[in-house]
């Protein structure tokens, strides 16, 4: 590893700030990763941020060049905090490593190396060859989760796929034949809308489409344009004409897929160039992706509501299997509890 010195507490603070900043455009930068860059001067009584940016929607310009442009001459002698190793190869744009060197930045603190073989340490080496101090990895576990889609695509040639499911106290996701039933509260619903905004695509089965009649859009104020592509696993003609998915203002036209297993569905998602995909329902679709070992992350919302009766059971045993998943976070969403599980492999969760 190309490590010079250990990060300071101040470095950790600004690296954490960069990771939070990177959430701003999550789900909007495909096919490129959503990188954040913060440029800080430390030659003042207190550190001063002179430039910051996130990868632009569509993937360009990159975060580093935008932050450098904002900092101007103040970038010379400053420290760059970046969530992913600056690129070192010519693609649609010149290498970010060259821009960092030209700006006169004296120090780079990076959260993680880029697994892309075209970069993979070469960016750090370019910076070191130019006399720039390079410190990494910093908050690597958090960075690998933030860049999970980029890692999974690079290593496995498929999207990062996560399962979100709200489950009642008695282990159900709904009642048979009763349509959509409120299980989680308003805060959990807003959280779900945020997850949709951070995804390229969202997948549900035909049963969920018929029973719940969802629009699958992001309903947070001012964020409707960040709704994901909607993939419905049913023949279009099997849905009623007044289905919410067909509404003119419901977002981009849904994609209907039929007769495919989980692996074949993923192949179609790859063909659509999707990097982050959310599985939102129902139980059969969730179980199919779990059985195929294609779930990288589980977002489980546990409610205190009891449904009873003819409930539809959630595949809880598969979602919480300790041999496959580990808990990485747990928090309250109002009266509901969110538990986030991550698959136990080194692609997404380093030891």
C-alpha positions as CSV (number, residue, x, y, z in Angstrom):
1,X,0.0,0.0,0.0
2,X,1.2,3.5,-0.8
3,X,0.8,5.0,2.6
4,X,3.0,7.8,4.0
5,X,1.7,8.7,7.4
6,X,-1.3,8.2,9.5
7,X,-4.3,10.5,9.3
8,X,-4.8,13.1,12.0
9,X,-8.1,13.6,13.8
10,X,-8.7,16.6,11.6
11,X,-8.1,14.5,8.5
12,X,-10.7,12.0,9.8
13,X,-13.2,14.8,10.3
14,X,-12.8,16.2,6.8
15,X,-12.8,12.8,5.2
16,X,-16.1,12.1,7.0
17,X,-17.5,15.4,5.7
18,X,-16.5,14.4,2.2
19,X,-18.4,11.1,2.5
20,X,-21.5,12.9,3.7
21,X,-21.2,15.4,0.9
22,X,-21.0,12.5,-1.6
23,X,-24.6,11.6,-0.7
24,X,-25.8,14.7,-2.5
25,X,-25.7,13.2,-5.9
26,X,-26.0,9.5,-5.1
27,X,-28.1,7.8,-7.8
28,X,-27.5,10.6,-10.3
29,X,-23.9,10.0,-11.6
30,X,-24.1,6.6,-13.3
31,X,-22.2,5.1,-15.0
32,X,-19.5,6.9,-12.9
33,X,-19.1,6.7,-9.1
34,X,-20.4,9.5,-7.0
35,X,-17.2,11.0,-5.6
36,X,-16.9,14.0,-3.3
37,X,-13.9,16.3,-3.0
38,X,-13.1,18.9,-0.3
39,X,-10.1,21.2,-0.5
40,X,-8.9,22.6,2.8
41,X,-6.2,25.1,3.8
42,X,-4.5,24.3,7.1
43,X,-2.1,27.3,7.1
44,X,-4.6,29.4,9.0
45,X,-5.5,29.6,12.7
46,X,-8.4,27.2,11.9
47,X,-8.8,25.1,8.8
48,X,-10.7,26.7,5.9
49,X,-12.6,24.9,3.1
50,X,-11.7,26.7,-0.1
51,X,-13.4,24.3,-2.6
52,X,-15.8,21.4,-2.5
53,X,-17.8,19.4,-5.0
54,X,-19.5,16.2,-6.0
55,X,-19.4,14.3,-9.3
56,X,-22.0,16.0,-11.5
57,X,-25.2,14.3,-12.6
58,X,-24.4,12.1,-15.6
59,X,-20.9,11.4,-14.2
60,X,-19.1,14.5,-15.5
61,X,-17.4,16.8,-14.6
62,X,-15.6,14.9,-11.8
63,X,-15.6,16.1,-8.2
64,X,-11.9,16.9,-8.1
65,X,-11.8,19.3,-11.1
66,X,-14.9,21.1,-9.9
67,X,-13.5,21.6,-6.4
68,X,-10.1,22.8,-7.8
69,X,-11.9,25.3,-10.0
70,X,-13.8,26.6,-7.0
71,X,-10.7,26.9,-4.9
72,X,-8.6,28.7,-7.6
73,X,-5.2,29.9,-6.4
74,X,-6.2,28.9,-2.9
75,X,-5.7,25.2,-3.9
76,X,-1.9,25.7,-4.0
77,X,-0.4,24.2,-0.8
78,X,-3.8,22.9,0.4
79,X,-5.1,19.4,1.3
80,X,-7.5,17.5,-0.9
81,X,-9.9,15.2,0.8
82,X,-11.5,12.8,-1.7
83,X,-13.7,9.7,-1.2
84,X,-12.0,7.7,-4.1
85,X,-8.6,7.6,-5.6
86,X,-8.2,10.4,-8.3
87,X,-8.3,8.8,-11.8
88,X,-5.0,8.7,-13.7
89,X,-6.2,7.7,-17.2
90,X,-7.6,9.6,-20.2
91,X,-11.3,8.8,-20.7
92,X,-13.9,11.3,-21.8
93,X,-11.9,13.8,-19.6
94,X,-8.3,14.3,-18.7
95,X,-7.0,12.6,-15.5
96,X,-8.0,14.1,-12.2
97,X,-4.5,13.3,-10.9
98,X,-3.0,15.7,-13.4
99,X,-5.4,18.4,-12.4
100,X,-4.5,17.9,-8.7
101,X,-0.8,18.2,-9.6
102,X,-1.3,21.3,-11.7
103,X,-3.3,23.0,-9.0
104,X,-0.3,22.7,-6.6
105,X,-2.1,20.7,-4.0
106,X,0.5,19.5,-1.5
107,X,-1.4,16.7,0.3
108,X,-4.1,14.2,-0.6
109,X,-6.1,12.2,1.9
110,X,-8.2,9.6,0.2
111,X,-10.8,7.2,1.7
112,X,-10.0,4.3,-0.6
113,X,-8.2,3.1,-3.8
114,X,-10.1,2.7,-7.0
115,X,-10.7,-1.0,-7.8
116,X,-10.9,0.0,-11.5
117,X,-7.9,-1.7,-13.2
118,X,-7.4,1.5,-15.2
119,X,-6.6,3.3,-11.9
120,X,-5.9,0.8,-9.1
121,X,-3.1,2.7,-7.3
122,X,-1.8,4.5,-10.4
123,X,-3.5,7.7,-9.4
124,X,-1.8,7.7,-6.1
125,X,1.6,6.9,-7.7
126,X,1.3,9.8,-10.1
127,X,0.6,12.1,-7.1
128,X,3.6,10.7,-5.1
129,X,5.9,11.0,-8.1
130,X,4.9,14.7,-8.2
131,X,6.0,15.1,-4.6
132,X,2.5,15.1,-3.1
133,X,1.9,13.4,0.2
134,X,-0.7,10.7,-0.1
135,X,-2.6,9.2,2.9
136,X,-5.0,6.3,2.4
137,X,-7.0,4.4,3.3
138,X,-9.1,6.7,5.6
139,X,-12.5,5.6,6.8
140,X,-12.3,2.9,4.2
141,X,-15.2,0.8,5.4
142,X,-17.6,3.7,5.2
143,X,-16.1,4.6,1.7
144,X,-16.6,1.0,0.4
145,X,-20.3,1.2,1.4
146,X,-20.6,4.6,-0.2
147,X,-19.0,3.3,-3.4
148,X,-20.5,-0.2,-3.3
149,X,-22.1,0.2,-6.7
150,X,-18.8,1.1,-8.3
151,X,-17.0,-1.8,-6.6
152,X,-19.7,-4.4,-7.4
153,X,-19.8,-3.3,-11.0
154,X,-16.0,-3.3,-11.4
155,X,-15.5,-6.7,-9.7
156,X,-18.7,-8.6,-10.5
157,X,-19.9,-6.8,-13.6
158,X,-23.4,-6.3,-12.1
159,X,-25.3,-3.7,-10.1
160,X,-25.2,-3.4,-6.3
161,X,-28.6,-4.9,-5.4
162,X,-30.2,-4.1,-2.1
163,X,-33.5,-5.3,-0.6
164,X,-35.7,-3.0,1.3
165,X,-38.6,-4.5,3.3
166,X,-41.0,-3.2,6.0
167,X,-42.0,-6.0,8.3
168,X,-44.7,-6.1,11.0
169,X,-44.1,-7.2,14.6
170,X,-45.5,-10.6,13.8
171,X,-43.2,-11.0,10.7
172,X,-45.6,-10.1,7.9
173,X,-45.3,-7.7,4.9
174,X,-49.1,-7.5,4.4
175,X,-52.4,-9.4,4.5
176,X,-53.4,-11.6,1.6
177,X,-56.1,-10.1,-0.6
178,X,-56.3,-6.8,1.3
179,X,-54.1,-4.5,-0.8
180,X,-51.6,-2.0,0.6
181,X,-51.6,-1.9,4.4
182,X,-49.6,0.7,6.3
183,X,-46.9,-1.1,8.3
184,X,-44.3,1.6,8.8
185,X,-44.7,5.3,9.8
186,X,-44.2,8.6,8.0
187,X,-40.5,8.9,8.8
188,X,-39.8,5.4,7.4
189,X,-41.8,6.2,4.3
190,X,-39.7,9.4,3.7
191,X,-36.6,7.3,4.2
192,X,-37.9,4.8,1.5
193,X,-38.4,7.7,-0.9
194,X,-34.8,8.8,-0.3
195,X,-33.6,5.2,-1.1
196,X,-35.5,5.4,-4.3
197,X,-33.8,8.7,-5.2
198,X,-30.4,7.1,-4.6
199,X,-31.2,4.2,-6.9
200,X,-31.0,3.8,-10.7
201,X,-33.7,1.2,-10.7
202,X,-36.4,-0.3,-8.5
203,X,-37.9,-3.9,-9.0
204,X,-41.2,-5.2,-7.8
205,X,-43.2,-8.3,-8.7
206,X,-46.6,-8.5,-10.4
207,X,-48.4,-9.4,-7.2
208,X,-47.1,-6.2,-5.5
209,X,-48.0,-4.1,-8.5
210,X,-51.6,-5.4,-8.4
211,X,-52.2,-5.5,-4.7
212,X,-50.4,-2.3,-3.6
213,X,-50.8,-0.3,-6.9
214,X,-47.6,1.7,-6.1
215,X,-46.2,4.5,-8.3
216,X,-42.7,3.8,-7.1
217,X,-41.6,7.4,-7.4
218,X,-39.7,9.7,-5.0
219,X,-42.3,11.9,-3.3
220,X,-39.9,14.1,-1.3
221,X,-40.4,17.8,-2.0
222,X,-38.5,18.9,-5.1
223,X,-37.1,15.4,-5.8
224,X,-39.6,13.9,-8.1
225,X,-37.1,14.1,-11.0
226,X,-34.9,11.7,-9.0
227,X,-37.3,8.8,-9.2
228,X,-35.7,5.6,-10.4
229,X,-36.5,3.5,-13.5
230,X,-39.3,1.1,-12.6
231,X,-38.9,-2.6,-13.5
232,X,-42.1,-4.7,-13.0
233,X,-41.9,-8.5,-13.2
234,X,-45.2,-9.0,-14.9
235,X,-46.8,-8.8,-18.3
236,X,-48.1,-5.3,-18.8
237,X,-51.5,-6.6,-20.1
238,X,-52.1,-8.3,-16.7
239,X,-52.4,-5.0,-14.9
240,X,-55.6,-2.9,-14.8
241,X,-55.5,0.1,-17.1
242,X,-55.9,2.5,-14.1
243,X,-52.7,1.2,-12.4
244,X,-50.7,4.0,-10.9
245,X,-47.6,3.0,-12.9
246,X,-49.4,4.0,-16.1
247,X,-50.3,7.5,-14.9
248,X,-48.8,10.3,-17.2
249,X,-47.1,12.1,-14.3
250,X,-45.8,8.9,-12.6
251,X,-42.3,9.1,-14.0
252,X,-40.4,7.4,-16.9
253,X,-42.3,4.5,-18.6
254,X,-42.0,1.3,-16.6
255,X,-40.1,-1.7,-18.0
256,X,-42.0,-5.0,-17.9
257,X,-40.1,-8.3,-17.7
258,X,-41.6,-11.8,-17.6
259,X,-40.5,-15.4,-17.6
260,X,-37.0,-14.6,-16.2
261,X,-35.2,-15.9,-13.2
262,X,-33.2,-13.7,-10.9
263,X,-29.9,-14.1,-12.8
264,X,-31.6,-13.3,-16.1
265,X,-33.2,-10.2,-14.6
266,X,-29.8,-9.0,-13.5
267,X,-28.5,-9.5,-17.0
268,X,-31.3,-7.2,-18.2
269,X,-30.4,-4.7,-15.5
270,X,-26.8,-4.8,-16.7
271,X,-27.9,-4.2,-20.3
272,X,-29.8,-1.1,-19.0
273,X,-26.5,0.1,-17.4
274,X,-27.9,0.3,-13.9
275,X,-25.4,0.5,-11.1
276,X,-27.7,0.5,-8.0
277,X,-30.9,-1.4,-7.9
278,X,-33.5,-1.6,-5.1
279,X,-35.7,-4.6,-4.6
280,X,-38.9,-3.4,-2.9
281,X,-41.4,-6.3,-3.2
282,X,-42.8,-8.6,-2.7
283,X,-41.8,-11.7,-0.6
284,X,-41.5,-14.0,-3.6
285,X,-39.2,-11.6,-5.5
286,X,-37.1,-11.0,-2.4
287,X,-36.8,-14.7,-1.8
288,X,-35.8,-15.4,-5.4
289,X,-32.9,-12.9,-5.3
290,X,-31.8,-14.1,-1.9
291,X,-31.8,-17.7,-3.1
292,X,-29.7,-16.7,-6.0
293,X,-27.2,-14.9,-3.7
294,X,-27.7,-11.6,-5.5
295,X,-28.6,-9.4,-2.5
296,X,-25.7,-7.3,-1.3
297,X,-27.5,-5.3,1.3
298,X,-30.7,-5.6,3.3
299,X,-32.6,-2.6,4.6
300,X,-35.0,-4.0,7.1
301,X,-37.7,-1.7,8.7
302,X,-39.2,-3.4,11.7
303,X,-42.6,-2.1,12.9
304,X,-44.5,-2.5,16.1
305,X,-47.7,-3.0,14.2
306,X,-49.2,-6.5,14.4
307,X,-51.1,-7.7,11.3
308,X,-52.3,-11.1,12.4
309,X,-54.8,-13.0,10.2
310,X,-53.8,-14.2,6.8
311,X,-50.4,-12.4,6.7
312,X,-47.8,-12.7,4.0
313,X,-44.6,-13.8,5.7
314,X,-41.4,-12.0,5.1
315,X,-38.3,-14.1,4.3
316,X,-36.7,-13.0,7.6
317,X,-34.5,-16.1,8.0
318,X,-32.9,-15.5,4.7
319,X,-32.6,-11.7,5.1
320,X,-30.9,-12.0,8.5
321,X,-28.8,-15.1,8.0
322,X,-25.6,-14.4,10.0
323,X,-23.5,-16.6,7.7
324,X,-24.4,-14.4,4.8
325,X,-25.0,-11.0,6.3
326,X,-23.7,-8.8,9.1
327,X,-25.3,-5.9,10.8
328,X,-23.6,-2.6,10.0
329,X,-26.1,-0.1,11.3
330,X,-29.2,0.2,13.4
331,X,-31.3,3.3,14.0
332,X,-34.8,4.6,14.8
333,X,-37.1,6.0,12.1
334,X,-39.7,7.4,14.4
335,X,-41.6,4.4,15.9
336,X,-39.9,2.0,13.5
337,X,-36.4,0.4,13.7
338,X,-34.1,0.3,10.7
339,X,-31.5,-2.5,10.6
340,X,-29.0,-2.5,7.8
341,X,-27.3,-5.8,6.9
342,X,-24.3,-6.1,4.6
343,X,-23.2,-9.3,2.8
344,X,-20.1,-10.9,4.3
345,X,-17.6,-10.5,1.4
346,X,-14.6,-8.4,0.9
347,X,-16.0,-6.7,-2.1
348,X,-18.2,-4.5,0.1
349,X,-17.1,-5.0,3.7
350,X,-13.4,-5.2,4.4
351,X,-12.2,-6.9,7.6
